[in-house]
Amino acid sequence: MYSIRTEQAYTDWIKRYILHSDKRHPHDMGASEMMQFLTHLAVQRIDGAKTQAAKR
């Protein structure tokens, strides 16, 4: 059993993936869609880190 915070984090990631994939079912998608999602996250985090660094 996971802690409630871990379950909340997993639920958040699932929601992000669902919304990013335009609510398509995972069975209808392949590895390329997952790579697009992971790339999106990486770019978003890099931009977010740059924004946070600029505020300091």
A tleap script that builds the chain and sets N, CA, C and O, in Angstrom:
source leaprc.protein.ff14SB
mol = sequence {
  NMET TYR SER ILE ARG THR GLU GLN ALA TYR
  THR ASP TRP ILE LYS ARG TYR ILE LEU HIE
  SER ASP LYS ARG HIE PRO HIE ASP MET GLY
  ALA SER GLU MET MET GLN PHE LEU THR HIE
  LEU ALA VAL GLN ARG ILE ASP GLY ALA LYS
  THR GLN ALA ALA LYS CARG
}
set mol.1.N position { 0.842 -1.178 0.000 }
set mol.1.CA position { 0.000 0.000 0.000 }
set mol.1.C position { 0.887 1.240 0.000 }
set mol.1.O position { 1.908 1.287 0.686 }
set mol.2.N position { 0.489 2.234 -0.770 }
set mol.2.CA position { 1.236 3.480 -0.871 }
set mol.2.C position { 0.660 4.529 0.070 }
set mol.2.O position { -0.486 4.424 0.507 }
set mol.3.N position { 1.461 5.537 0.375 }
set mol.3.CA position { 0.959 6.645 1.192 }
set mol.3.C position { -0.026 7.464 0.362 }
set mol.3.O position { -0.024 7.388 -0.867 }
set mol.4.N position { -0.845 8.225 1.020 }
set mol.4.CA position { -1.844 9.043 0.319 }
set mol.4.C position { -1.174 10.048 -0.604 }
set mol.4.O position { -1.695 10.342 -1.680 }
set mol.5.N position { -0.021 10.582 -0.199 }
set mol.5.CA position { 0.701 11.547 -1.043 }
set mol.5.C position { 1.214 10.876 -2.325 }
set mol.5.O position { 1.190 11.484 -3.395 }
set mol.6.N position { 1.670 9.648 -2.218 }
set mol.6.CA position { 2.137 8.908 -3.394 }
set mol.6.C position { 0.969 8.644 -4.336 }
set mol.6.O position { 1.091 8.820 -5.548 }
set mol.7.N position { -0.158 8.224 -3.780 }
set mol.7.CA position { -1.343 7.974 -4.605 }
set mol.7.C position { -1.812 9.252 -5.285 }
set mol.7.O position { -2.222 9.219 -6.445 }
set mol.8.N position { -1.760 10.371 -4.584 }
set mol.8.CA position { -2.154 11.652 -5.178 }
set mol.8.C position { -1.210 12.025 -6.320 }
set mol.8.O position { -1.651 12.525 -7.355 }
set mol.9.N position { 0.077 11.785 -6.133 }
set mol.9.CA position { 1.053 12.084 -7.183 }
set mol.9.C position { 0.793 11.220 -8.414 }
set mol.9.O position { 0.810 11.720 -9.539 }
set mol.10.N position { 0.554 9.936 -8.207 }
set mol.10.CA position { 0.258 9.045 -9.338 }
set mol.10.C position { -1.017 9.483 -10.063 }
set mol.10.O position { -1.063 9.494 -11.293 }
set mol.11.N position { -2.031 9.839 -9.311 }
set mol.11.CA position { -3.292 10.298 -9.900 }
set mol.11.C position { -3.063 11.565 -10.722 }
set mol.11.O position { -3.632 11.716 -11.803 }
set mol.12.N position { -2.240 12.464 -10.216 }
set mol.12.CA position { -1.940 13.697 -10.940 }
set mol.12.C position { -1.247 13.403 -12.267 }
set mol.12.O position { -1.591 13.996 -13.290 }
set mol.13.N position { -0.269 12.489 -12.260 }
set mol.13.CA position { 0.426 12.135 -13.499 }
set mol.13.C position { -0.527 11.494 -14.504 }
set mol.13.O position { -0.439 11.757 -15.703 }
set mol.14.N position { -1.427 10.665 -14.021 }
set mol.14.CA position { -2.406 10.026 -14.910 }
set mol.14.C position { -3.304 11.077 -15.542 }
set mol.14.O position { -3.577 11.025 -16.741 }
set mol.15.N position { -3.764 12.029 -14.741 }
set mol.15.CA position { -4.613 13.106 -15.276 }
set mol.15.C position { -3.872 13.914 -16.331 }
set mol.15.O position { -4.438 14.252 -17.371 }
set mol.16.N position { -2.603 14.223 -16.066 }
set mol.16.CA position { -1.810 14.986 -17.038 }
set mol.16.C position { -1.687 14.226 -18.356 }
set mol.16.O position { -1.809 14.810 -19.433 }
set mol.17.N position { -1.444 12.922 -18.259 }
set mol.17.CA position { -1.292 12.115 -19.466 }
set mol.17.C position { -2.606 12.055 -20.248 }
set mol.17.O position { -2.607 12.179 -21.472 }
set mol.18.N position { -3.709 11.868 -19.553 }
set mol.18.CA position { -5.019 11.804 -20.202 }
set mol.18.C position { -5.323 13.109 -20.919 }
set mol.18.O position { -5.751 13.094 -22.073 }
set mol.19.N position { -5.109 14.227 -20.259 }
set mol.19.CA position { -5.396 15.521 -20.879 }
set mol.19.C position { -4.450 15.812 -22.037 }
set mol.19.O position { -4.865 16.375 -23.050 }
set mol.20.N position { -3.201 15.439 -21.899 }
set mol.20.CA position { -2.244 15.676 -22.977 }
set mol.20.C position { -2.582 14.847 -24.206 }
set mol.20.O position { -2.327 15.281 -25.329 }
set mol.21.N position { -3.143 13.680 -24.017 }
set mol.21.CA position { -3.464 12.800 -25.150 }
set mol.21.C position { -4.875 13.031 -25.684 }
set mol.21.O position { -5.418 12.187 -26.397 }
set mol.22.N position { -5.465 14.171 -25.340 }
set mol.22.CA position { -6.821 14.514 -25.804 }
set mol.22.C position { -7.846 13.445 -25.443 }
set mol.22.O position { -8.776 13.167 -26.200 }
set mol.23.N position { -7.651 12.855 -24.269 }
set mol.23.CA position { -8.573 11.871 -23.687 }
set mol.23.C position { -8.718 10.600 -24.513 }
set mol.23.O position { -9.738 9.913 -24.445 }
set mol.24.N position { -7.678 10.295 -25.298 }
set mol.24.CA position { -7.686 9.037 -26.050 }
set mol.24.C position { -7.334 7.891 -25.117 }
set mol.24.O position { -6.589 8.074 -24.155 }
set mol.25.N position { -7.864 6.720 -25.398 }
set mol.25.CA position { -7.593 5.547 -24.579 }
set mol.25.C position { -6.163 5.070 -24.835 }
set mol.25.O position { -5.717 5.061 -25.983 }
set mol.26.N position { -5.443 4.677 -23.798 }
set mol.26.CA position { -4.061 4.215 -23.977 }
set mol.26.C position { -3.918 3.057 -24.964 }
set mol.26.O position { -2.874 2.924 -25.603 }
set mol.27.N position { -4.941 2.224 -25.101 }
set mol.27.CA position { -4.882 1.122 -26.067 }
set mol.27.C position { -4.818 1.628 -27.501 }
set mol.27.O position { -4.370 0.911 -28.397 }
set mol.28.N position { -5.269 2.875 -27.723 }
set mol.28.CA position { -5.274 3.452 -29.063 }
set mol.28.C position { -3.986 4.216 -29.364 }
set mol.28.O position { -3.846 4.809 -30.434 }
set mol.29.N position { -3.056 4.200 -28.427 }
set mol.29.CA position { -1.814 4.953 -28.596 }
set mol.29.C position { -0.619 4.018 -28.507 }
set mol.29.O position { -0.721 2.889 -28.027 }
set mol.30.N position { 0.502 4.510 -28.978 }
set mol.30.CA position { 1.716 3.706 -28.949 }
set mol.30.C position { 2.856 4.428 -28.258 }
set mol.30.O position { 2.657 5.395 -27.522 }
set mol.31.N position { 4.044 3.936 -28.514 }
set mol.31.CA position { 5.238 4.490 -27.878 }
set mol.31.C position { 5.489 5.935 -28.290 }
set mol.31.O position { 5.995 6.727 -27.495 }
set mol.32.N position { 5.140 6.283 -29.528 }
set mol.32.CA position { 5.408 7.654 -29.983 }
set mol.32.C position { 4.602 8.674 -29.180 }
set mol.32.O position { 5.099 9.760 -28.884 }
set mol.33.N position { 3.355 8.329 -28.824 }
set mol.33.CA position { 2.551 9.246 -28.013 }
set mol.33.C position { 3.134 9.412 -26.606 }
set mol.33.O position { 3.114 10.505 -26.040 }
set mol.34.N position { 3.649 8.324 -26.057 }
set mol.34.CA position { 4.269 8.420 -24.732 }
set mol.34.C position { 5.521 9.280 -24.802 }
set mol.34.O position { 5.772 10.084 -23.904 }
set mol.35.N position { 6.313 9.118 -25.865 }
set mol.35.CA position { 7.513 9.941 -26.021 }
set mol.35.C position { 7.157 11.415 -26.178 }
set mol.35.O position { 7.857 12.282 -25.656 }
set mol.36.N position { 6.072 11.703 -26.896 }
set mol.36.CA position { 5.623 13.091 -27.031 }
set mol.36.C position { 5.258 13.673 -25.670 }
set mol.36.O position { 5.590 14.821 -25.374 }
set mol.37.N position { 4.582 12.892 -24.851 }
set mol.37.CA position { 4.203 13.342 -23.512 }
set mol.37.C position { 5.445 13.590 -22.663 }
set mol.37.O position { 5.537 14.621 -21.997 }
set mol.38.N position { 6.394 12.670 -22.676 }
set mol.38.CA position { 7.608 12.826 -21.885 }
set mol.38.C position { 8.437 14.017 -22.361 }
set mol.38.O position { 9.024 14.734 -21.551 }
set mol.39.N position { 8.481 14.222 -23.670 }
set mol.39.CA position { 9.179 15.388 -24.218 }
set mol.39.C position { 8.494 16.672 -23.771 }
set mol.39.O position { 9.156 17.636 -23.387 }
set mol.40.N position { 7.178 16.679 -23.821 }
set mol.40.CA position { 6.405 17.834 -23.349 }
set mol.40.C position { 6.745 18.149 -21.898 }
set mol.40.O position { 6.960 19.310 -21.547 }
set mol.41.N position { 6.793 17.126 -21.056 }
set mol.41.CA position { 7.124 17.335 -19.643 }
set mol.41.C position { 8.535 17.890 -19.482 }
set mol.41.O position { 8.758 18.802 -18.686 }
set mol.42.N position { 9.479 17.347 -20.229 }
set mol.42.CA position { 10.861 17.795 -20.116 }
set mol.42.C position { 10.999 19.256 -20.527 }
set mol.42.O position { 11.667 20.032 -19.844 }
set mol.43.N position { 10.380 19.628 -21.623 }
set mol.43.CA position { 10.448 21.011 -22.095 }
set mol.43.C position { 9.749 21.932 -21.106 }
set mol.43.O position { 10.254 23.011 -20.796 }
set mol.44.N position { 8.602 21.518 -20.614 }
set mol.44.CA position { 7.847 22.318 -19.656 }
set mol.44.C position { 8.671 22.537 -18.383 }
set mol.44.O position { 8.688 23.643 -17.842 }
set mol.45.N position { 9.338 21.518 -17.912 }
set mol.45.CA position { 10.150 21.641 -16.692 }
set mol.45.C position { 11.368 22.513 -16.928 }
set mol.45.O position { 11.765 23.270 -16.041 }
set mol.46.N position { 11.968 22.423 -18.103 }
set mol.46.CA position { 13.131 23.266 -18.411 }
set mol.46.C position { 12.696 24.730 -18.434 }
set mol.46.O position { 13.359 25.587 -17.850 }
set mol.47.N position { 11.580 25.016 -19.109 }
set mol.47.CA position { 11.078 26.383 -19.158 }
set mol.47.C position { 10.709 26.872 -17.767 }
set mol.47.O position { 10.966 28.026 -17.424 }
set mol.48.N position { 10.107 26.001 -16.963 }
set mol.48.CA position { 9.739 26.363 -15.599 }
set mol.48.C position { 10.958 26.651 -14.742 }
set mol.48.O position { 10.946 27.576 -13.930 }
set mol.49.N position { 12.005 25.866 -14.918 }
set mol.49.CA position { 13.239 26.075 -14.156 }
set mol.49.C position { 13.885 27.396 -14.546 }
set mol.49.O position { 14.402 28.115 -13.691 }
set mol.50.N position { 13.857 27.715 -15.837 }
set mol.50.CA position { 14.418 28.993 -16.292 }
set mol.50.C position { 13.626 30.158 -15.705 }
set mol.50.O position { 14.206 31.162 -15.293 }
set mol.51.N position { 12.314 30.024 -15.667 }
set mol.51.CA position { 11.459 31.066 -15.112 }
set mol.51.C position { 11.759 31.249 -13.627 }
set mol.51.O position { 11.871 32.378 -13.149 }
set mol.52.N position { 11.888 30.153 -12.906 }
set mol.52.CA position { 12.178 30.234 -11.470 }
set mol.52.C position { 13.554 30.852 -11.230 }
set mol.52.O position { 13.723 31.637 -10.297 }
set mol.53.N position { 14.533 30.508 -12.055 }
set mol.53.CA position { 15.879 31.053 -11.903 }
set mol.53.C position { 15.880 32.556 -12.159 }
set mol.53.O position { 16.618 33.296 -11.509 }
set mol.54.N position { 15.053 33.012 -13.107 }
set mol.54.CA position { 14.986 34.434 -13.442 }
set mol.54.C position { 14.362 35.241 -12.304 }
set mol.54.O position { 14.664 36.424 -12.150 }
set mol.55.N position { 13.503 34.619 -11.514 }
set mol.55.CA position { 12.827 35.318 -10.416 }
set mol.55.C position { 13.754 35.545 -9.229 }
set mol.55.O position { 13.505 36.424 -8.405 }
set mol.56.N position { 14.809 34.765 -9.139 }
set mol.56.CA position { 15.707 34.859 -7.974 }
set mol.56.C position { 16.607 36.040 -8.042 }
set mol.56.O position { 17.415 36.253 -7.139 }
savepdb mol mol.pdb
quit
